[in-house]
Amino acid sequence: MTPGFRCTATVEVQADAWAAAKTIASPRDNLLWASDTVLQCLVEDVPHDFHAAFLRTGSRPDSDVFLCWRDGVPGQALADLDCCLERRDPMDIGCTIFKHHPGLCEWRYIDPPDVAATAQADQLLKEWGLPPT
């Protein structure tokens, strides 16, 4: 399967969503949070009517809290969703996009786009029998 690209939609976490996320209980001692307040959708760049980005670890061992939004619609929602956990092989880390997400699992993405362009250029050079850059 050909690697894909992530959706390019971004959003800044609104204060009320951030505050609500802080109130979600978790069995974990150490919560992981998004490293920024501007988040990018994790879904593949395929048609989808909502966007979702990791905000923090979830309330269950295999869940994460996602910030969800729709283009052109004010407001944001939180969803504590089970992670996909699909794997390339049994030893790989599992996909942490939410279960039943549209598009590819995260380990099939080439991110960011400049890395994808380099990979595509290297593939073309290989097909043409030229040395990689």
PyMOL CGO cylinders between C-alpha atoms (Angstrom):
from pymol import cmd
from pymol.cgo import CYLINDER

trace = [
    CYLINDER, 0.00, 0.00, 0.00, 1.28, 3.44, -0.91, 0.3, 1, 1, 1, 1, 1, 1,
    CYLINDER, 1.28, 3.44, -0.91, 2.04, 5.76, 2.03, 0.3, 1, 1, 1, 1, 1, 1,
    CYLINDER, 2.04, 5.76, 2.03, -0.43, 8.59, 2.52, 0.3, 1, 1, 1, 1, 1, 1,
    CYLINDER, -0.43, 8.59, 2.52, -0.50, 12.12, 3.79, 0.3, 1, 1, 1, 1, 1, 1,
    CYLINDER, -0.50, 12.12, 3.79, -2.24, 13.50, 6.85, 0.3, 1, 1, 1, 1, 1, 1,
    CYLINDER, -2.24, 13.50, 6.85, -5.09, 15.96, 6.61, 0.3, 1, 1, 1, 1, 1, 1,
    CYLINDER, -5.09, 15.96, 6.61, -3.74, 19.53, 6.67, 0.3, 1, 1, 1, 1, 1, 1,
    CYLINDER, -3.74, 19.53, 6.67, -6.55, 20.96, 8.83, 0.3, 1, 1, 1, 1, 1, 1,
    CYLINDER, -6.55, 20.96, 8.83, -5.31, 22.65, 12.01, 0.3, 1, 1, 1, 1, 1, 1,
    CYLINDER, -5.31, 22.65, 12.01, -7.07, 24.30, 14.92, 0.3, 1, 1, 1, 1, 1, 1,
    CYLINDER, -7.07, 24.30, 14.92, -6.12, 26.06, 18.14, 0.3, 1, 1, 1, 1, 1, 1,
    CYLINDER, -6.12, 26.06, 18.14, -7.47, 24.42, 21.28, 0.3, 1, 1, 1, 1, 1, 1,
    CYLINDER, -7.47, 24.42, 21.28, -10.13, 26.66, 22.81, 0.3, 1, 1, 1, 1, 1, 1,
    CYLINDER, -10.13, 26.66, 22.81, -9.86, 27.43, 26.52, 0.3, 1, 1, 1, 1, 1, 1,
    CYLINDER, -9.86, 27.43, 26.52, -13.10, 25.62, 27.41, 0.3, 1, 1, 1, 1, 1, 1,
    CYLINDER, -13.10, 25.62, 27.41, -11.98, 22.45, 25.61, 0.3, 1, 1, 1, 1, 1, 1,
    CYLINDER, -11.98, 22.45, 25.61, -8.61, 22.60, 27.38, 0.3, 1, 1, 1, 1, 1, 1,
    CYLINDER, -8.61, 22.60, 27.38, -10.30, 23.04, 30.76, 0.3, 1, 1, 1, 1, 1, 1,
    CYLINDER, -10.30, 23.04, 30.76, -12.71, 20.16, 30.09, 0.3, 1, 1, 1, 1, 1, 1,
    CYLINDER, -12.71, 20.16, 30.09, -9.83, 17.88, 29.09, 0.3, 1, 1, 1, 1, 1, 1,
    CYLINDER, -9.83, 17.88, 29.09, -8.17, 18.52, 32.45, 0.3, 1, 1, 1, 1, 1, 1,
    CYLINDER, -8.17, 18.52, 32.45, -11.22, 17.13, 34.27, 0.3, 1, 1, 1, 1, 1, 1,
    CYLINDER, -11.22, 17.13, 34.27, -11.17, 13.70, 32.60, 0.3, 1, 1, 1, 1, 1, 1,
    CYLINDER, -11.17, 13.70, 32.60, -10.01, 11.08, 35.09, 0.3, 1, 1, 1, 1, 1, 1,
    CYLINDER, -10.01, 11.08, 35.09, -7.33, 8.58, 34.12, 0.3, 1, 1, 1, 1, 1, 1,
    CYLINDER, -7.33, 8.58, 34.12, -5.89, 5.43, 35.68, 0.3, 1, 1, 1, 1, 1, 1,
    CYLINDER, -5.89, 5.43, 35.68, -2.43, 6.53, 34.55, 0.3, 1, 1, 1, 1, 1, 1,
    CYLINDER, -2.43, 6.53, 34.55, -0.04, 8.33, 36.85, 0.3, 1, 1, 1, 1, 1, 1,
    CYLINDER, -0.04, 8.33, 36.85, 1.62, 10.25, 34.04, 0.3, 1, 1, 1, 1, 1, 1,
    CYLINDER, 1.62, 10.25, 34.04, -0.63, 11.80, 31.39, 0.3, 1, 1, 1, 1, 1, 1,
    CYLINDER, -0.63, 11.80, 31.39, 0.77, 12.66, 27.98, 0.3, 1, 1, 1, 1, 1, 1,
    CYLINDER, 0.77, 12.66, 27.98, -0.50, 15.91, 26.48, 0.3, 1, 1, 1, 1, 1, 1,
    CYLINDER, -0.50, 15.91, 26.48, -0.23, 17.39, 23.01, 0.3, 1, 1, 1, 1, 1, 1,
    CYLINDER, -0.23, 17.39, 23.01, 2.98, 19.39, 22.75, 0.3, 1, 1, 1, 1, 1, 1,
    CYLINDER, 2.98, 19.39, 22.75, 1.26, 22.49, 21.35, 0.3, 1, 1, 1, 1, 1, 1,
    CYLINDER, 1.26, 22.49, 21.35, -2.08, 24.28, 21.46, 0.3, 1, 1, 1, 1, 1, 1,
    CYLINDER, -2.08, 24.28, 21.46, -2.35, 24.29, 17.67, 0.3, 1, 1, 1, 1, 1, 1,
    CYLINDER, -2.35, 24.29, 17.67, -3.21, 20.77, 16.58, 0.3, 1, 1, 1, 1, 1, 1,
    CYLINDER, -3.21, 20.77, 16.58, -3.30, 19.06, 13.18, 0.3, 1, 1, 1, 1, 1, 1,
    CYLINDER, -3.30, 19.06, 13.18, -5.92, 16.49, 12.23, 0.3, 1, 1, 1, 1, 1, 1,
    CYLINDER, -5.92, 16.49, 12.23, -4.59, 12.92, 12.47, 0.3, 1, 1, 1, 1, 1, 1,
    CYLINDER, -4.59, 12.92, 12.47, -6.87, 11.49, 9.81, 0.3, 1, 1, 1, 1, 1, 1,
    CYLINDER, -6.87, 11.49, 9.81, -5.55, 10.73, 6.35, 0.3, 1, 1, 1, 1, 1, 1,
    CYLINDER, -5.55, 10.73, 6.35, -6.12, 13.36, 3.69, 0.3, 1, 1, 1, 1, 1, 1,
    CYLINDER, -6.12, 13.36, 3.69, -9.20, 11.56, 2.39, 0.3, 1, 1, 1, 1, 1, 1,
    CYLINDER, -9.20, 11.56, 2.39, -12.70, 13.05, 2.39, 0.3, 1, 1, 1, 1, 1, 1,
    CYLINDER, -12.70, 13.05, 2.39, -13.98, 13.25, 5.97, 0.3, 1, 1, 1, 1, 1, 1,
    CYLINDER, -13.98, 13.25, 5.97, -16.56, 15.52, 7.57, 0.3, 1, 1, 1, 1, 1, 1,
    CYLINDER, -16.56, 15.52, 7.57, -14.86, 15.93, 10.92, 0.3, 1, 1, 1, 1, 1, 1,
    CYLINDER, -14.86, 15.93, 10.92, -11.33, 16.40, 12.18, 0.3, 1, 1, 1, 1, 1, 1,
    CYLINDER, -11.33, 16.40, 12.18, -9.66, 14.86, 15.21, 0.3, 1, 1, 1, 1, 1, 1,
    CYLINDER, -9.66, 14.86, 15.21, -6.32, 15.46, 16.87, 0.3, 1, 1, 1, 1, 1, 1,
    CYLINDER, -6.32, 15.46, 16.87, -4.65, 13.88, 19.90, 0.3, 1, 1, 1, 1, 1, 1,
    CYLINDER, -4.65, 13.88, 19.90, -5.01, 16.11, 22.96, 0.3, 1, 1, 1, 1, 1, 1,
    CYLINDER, -5.01, 16.11, 22.96, -4.03, 13.80, 25.85, 0.3, 1, 1, 1, 1, 1, 1,
    CYLINDER, -4.03, 13.80, 25.85, -4.01, 10.21, 27.06, 0.3, 1, 1, 1, 1, 1, 1,
    CYLINDER, -4.01, 10.21, 27.06, -7.45, 8.86, 27.83, 0.3, 1, 1, 1, 1, 1, 1,
    CYLINDER, -7.45, 8.86, 27.83, -9.45, 7.54, 30.72, 0.3, 1, 1, 1, 1, 1, 1,
    CYLINDER, -9.45, 7.54, 30.72, -8.71, 3.90, 29.87, 0.3, 1, 1, 1, 1, 1, 1,
    CYLINDER, -8.71, 3.90, 29.87, -5.42, 2.10, 29.18, 0.3, 1, 1, 1, 1, 1, 1,
    CYLINDER, -5.42, 2.10, 29.18, -5.94, 1.94, 25.39, 0.3, 1, 1, 1, 1, 1, 1,
    CYLINDER, -5.94, 1.94, 25.39, -7.78, 5.22, 24.86, 0.3, 1, 1, 1, 1, 1, 1,
    CYLINDER, -7.78, 5.22, 24.86, -6.81, 8.80, 24.06, 0.3, 1, 1, 1, 1, 1, 1,
    CYLINDER, -6.81, 8.80, 24.06, -8.72, 12.05, 24.29, 0.3, 1, 1, 1, 1, 1, 1,
    CYLINDER, -8.72, 12.05, 24.29, -9.15, 13.64, 20.89, 0.3, 1, 1, 1, 1, 1, 1,
    CYLINDER, -9.15, 13.64, 20.89, -10.09, 17.23, 20.15, 0.3, 1, 1, 1, 1, 1, 1,
    CYLINDER, -10.09, 17.23, 20.15, -12.76, 17.12, 17.44, 0.3, 1, 1, 1, 1, 1, 1,
    CYLINDER, -12.76, 17.12, 17.44, -13.99, 19.90, 15.16, 0.3, 1, 1, 1, 1, 1, 1,
    CYLINDER, -13.99, 19.90, 15.16, -15.71, 20.55, 11.84, 0.3, 1, 1, 1, 1, 1, 1,
    CYLINDER, -15.71, 20.55, 11.84, -14.59, 23.04, 9.21, 0.3, 1, 1, 1, 1, 1, 1,
    CYLINDER, -14.59, 23.04, 9.21, -16.60, 26.26, 9.38, 0.3, 1, 1, 1, 1, 1, 1,
    CYLINDER, -16.60, 26.26, 9.38, -18.48, 25.22, 12.52, 0.3, 1, 1, 1, 1, 1, 1,
    CYLINDER, -18.48, 25.22, 12.52, -17.70, 27.05, 15.77, 0.3, 1, 1, 1, 1, 1, 1,
    CYLINDER, -17.70, 27.05, 15.77, -16.89, 25.04, 18.85, 0.3, 1, 1, 1, 1, 1, 1,
    CYLINDER, -16.89, 25.04, 18.85, -14.89, 21.96, 19.64, 0.3, 1, 1, 1, 1, 1, 1,
    CYLINDER, -14.89, 21.96, 19.64, -15.71, 18.68, 21.30, 0.3, 1, 1, 1, 1, 1, 1,
    CYLINDER, -15.71, 18.68, 21.30, -13.70, 16.10, 23.21, 0.3, 1, 1, 1, 1, 1, 1,
    CYLINDER, -13.70, 16.10, 23.21, -13.95, 12.38, 22.58, 0.3, 1, 1, 1, 1, 1, 1,
    CYLINDER, -13.95, 12.38, 22.58, -12.28, 9.73, 24.76, 0.3, 1, 1, 1, 1, 1, 1,
    CYLINDER, -12.28, 9.73, 24.76, -11.86, 7.00, 22.14, 0.3, 1, 1, 1, 1, 1, 1,
    CYLINDER, -11.86, 7.00, 22.14, -10.23, 3.60, 21.97, 0.3, 1, 1, 1, 1, 1, 1,
    CYLINDER, -10.23, 3.60, 21.97, -7.03, 3.62, 19.93, 0.3, 1, 1, 1, 1, 1, 1,
    CYLINDER, -7.03, 3.62, 19.93, -6.84, 1.63, 16.70, 0.3, 1, 1, 1, 1, 1, 1,
    CYLINDER, -6.84, 1.63, 16.70, -3.72, -0.36, 17.74, 0.3, 1, 1, 1, 1, 1, 1,
    CYLINDER, -3.72, -0.36, 17.74, -3.44, -1.92, 14.25, 0.3, 1, 1, 1, 1, 1, 1,
    CYLINDER, -3.44, -1.92, 14.25, 0.17, -3.06, 13.65, 0.3, 1, 1, 1, 1, 1, 1,
    CYLINDER, 0.17, -3.06, 13.65, 2.40, -3.69, 10.63, 0.3, 1, 1, 1, 1, 1, 1,
    CYLINDER, 2.40, -3.69, 10.63, 3.68, -6.75, 12.44, 0.3, 1, 1, 1, 1, 1, 1,
    CYLINDER, 3.68, -6.75, 12.44, 3.36, -8.04, 16.02, 0.3, 1, 1, 1, 1, 1, 1,
    CYLINDER, 3.36, -8.04, 16.02, 6.56, -6.30, 17.19, 0.3, 1, 1, 1, 1, 1, 1,
    CYLINDER, 6.56, -6.30, 17.19, 5.63, -2.82, 15.91, 0.3, 1, 1, 1, 1, 1, 1,
    CYLINDER, 5.63, -2.82, 15.91, 3.98, -0.12, 17.96, 0.3, 1, 1, 1, 1, 1, 1,
    CYLINDER, 3.98, -0.12, 17.96, 0.25, 0.10, 17.31, 0.3, 1, 1, 1, 1, 1, 1,
    CYLINDER, 0.25, 0.10, 17.31, -1.62, 2.89, 15.56, 0.3, 1, 1, 1, 1, 1, 1,
    CYLINDER, -1.62, 2.89, 15.56, -2.90, 5.42, 18.08, 0.3, 1, 1, 1, 1, 1, 1,
    CYLINDER, -2.90, 5.42, 18.08, -5.46, 7.11, 15.85, 0.3, 1, 1, 1, 1, 1, 1,
    CYLINDER, -5.46, 7.11, 15.85, -8.94, 6.27, 17.11, 0.3, 1, 1, 1, 1, 1, 1,
    CYLINDER, -8.94, 6.27, 17.11, -10.45, 2.86, 16.35, 0.3, 1, 1, 1, 1, 1, 1,
    CYLINDER, -10.45, 2.86, 16.35, -12.26, 2.63, 12.97, 0.3, 1, 1, 1, 1, 1, 1,
    CYLINDER, -12.26, 2.63, 12.97, -10.68, 5.87, 11.70, 0.3, 1, 1, 1, 1, 1, 1,
    CYLINDER, -10.68, 5.87, 11.70, -11.03, 6.63, 7.99, 0.3, 1, 1, 1, 1, 1, 1,
    CYLINDER, -11.03, 6.63, 7.99, -7.95, 6.26, 5.81, 0.3, 1, 1, 1, 1, 1, 1,
    CYLINDER, -7.95, 6.26, 5.81, -4.60, 4.73, 6.68, 0.3, 1, 1, 1, 1, 1, 1,
    CYLINDER, -4.60, 4.73, 6.68, -3.07, 3.89, 10.05, 0.3, 1, 1, 1, 1, 1, 1,
    CYLINDER, -3.07, 3.89, 10.05, -0.49, 6.39, 11.28, 0.3, 1, 1, 1, 1, 1, 1,
    CYLINDER, -0.49, 6.39, 11.28, 2.51, 4.20, 10.52, 0.3, 1, 1, 1, 1, 1, 1,
    CYLINDER, 2.51, 4.20, 10.52, 1.59, 4.33, 6.83, 0.3, 1, 1, 1, 1, 1, 1,
    CYLINDER, 1.59, 4.33, 6.83, 1.95, 8.13, 6.69, 0.3, 1, 1, 1, 1, 1, 1,
    CYLINDER, 1.95, 8.13, 6.69, 4.87, 10.06, 5.37, 0.3, 1, 1, 1, 1, 1, 1,
    CYLINDER, 4.87, 10.06, 5.37, 4.99, 13.23, 7.48, 0.3, 1, 1, 1, 1, 1, 1,
    CYLINDER, 4.99, 13.23, 7.48, 5.78, 16.04, 6.97, 0.3, 1, 1, 1, 1, 1, 1,
    CYLINDER, 5.78, 16.04, 6.97, 5.16, 16.72, 3.27, 0.3, 1, 1, 1, 1, 1, 1,
    CYLINDER, 5.16, 16.72, 3.27, 8.80, 17.57, 2.53, 0.3, 1, 1, 1, 1, 1, 1,
    CYLINDER, 8.80, 17.57, 2.53, 9.83, 14.11, 3.76, 0.3, 1, 1, 1, 1, 1, 1,
    CYLINDER, 9.83, 14.11, 3.76, 7.19, 12.66, 1.44, 0.3, 1, 1, 1, 1, 1, 1,
    CYLINDER, 7.19, 12.66, 1.44, 8.54, 14.66, -1.49, 0.3, 1, 1, 1, 1, 1, 1,
    CYLINDER, 8.54, 14.66, -1.49, 12.06, 13.40, -0.79, 0.3, 1, 1, 1, 1, 1, 1,
    CYLINDER, 12.06, 13.40, -0.79, 10.82, 9.81, -0.54, 0.3, 1, 1, 1, 1, 1, 1,
    CYLINDER, 10.82, 9.81, -0.54, 8.92, 10.14, -3.81, 0.3, 1, 1, 1, 1, 1, 1,
    CYLINDER, 8.92, 10.14, -3.81, 11.97, 11.67, -5.52, 0.3, 1, 1, 1, 1, 1, 1,
    CYLINDER, 11.97, 11.67, -5.52, 14.18, 8.85, -4.21, 0.3, 1, 1, 1, 1, 1, 1,
    CYLINDER, 14.18, 8.85, -4.21, 11.67, 6.30, -5.51, 0.3, 1, 1, 1, 1, 1, 1,
    CYLINDER, 11.67, 6.30, -5.51, 11.72, 7.91, -8.97, 0.3, 1, 1, 1, 1, 1, 1,
    CYLINDER, 11.72, 7.91, -8.97, 15.53, 7.96, -8.98, 0.3, 1, 1, 1, 1, 1, 1,
    CYLINDER, 15.53, 7.96, -8.98, 15.54, 4.27, -8.04, 0.3, 1, 1, 1, 1, 1, 1,
    CYLINDER, 15.54, 4.27, -8.04, 13.07, 3.45, -10.81, 0.3, 1, 1, 1, 1, 1, 1,
    CYLINDER, 13.07, 3.45, -10.81, 15.24, 5.38, -13.30, 0.3, 1, 1, 1, 1, 1, 1,
    CYLINDER, 15.24, 5.38, -13.30, 18.40, 3.64, -12.06, 0.3, 1, 1, 1, 1, 1, 1,
    CYLINDER, 18.40, 3.64, -12.06, 19.99, 6.80, -10.67, 0.3, 1, 1, 1, 1, 1, 1,
    CYLINDER, 19.99, 6.80, -10.67, 21.70, 7.10, -7.24, 0.3, 1, 1, 1, 1, 1, 1,
    CYLINDER, 21.70, 7.10, -7.24, 19.59, 8.56, -4.39, 0.3, 1, 1, 1, 1, 1, 1,
    CYLINDER, 19.59, 8.56, -4.39, 20.13, 12.16, -3.28, 0.3, 1, 1, 1, 1, 1, 1,
]
cmd.load_cgo(trace, "trace")
